[in-house]
């Protein structure tokens, strides 16, 4: 059984719908809700929390590739989503 903190982190994400997830920026974890502005919201969670949730198979880590229409550049980042 997962710690209450991990369970809350996964529950919070499940409430957000599809194409949402957590990303690590430095030592902080942000919630990413893709949309027109790719808004990143700070969270109280840590990268260790994400690793623990992946270990428990509650979250999965994937790579998102992003590009803009007509833009010559694209980028990718790791995003943690519900397993």
Buried (B, 14 or more C-beta within 10 A) or exposed (E): EBEEEBBBBBEBBEEBEEEBBBBBEEEBBBBBBBEEEEEBEEBEBBBEBBBBBBEBEBBEBEEBEEEEEEEEEEEEBEBBBBE
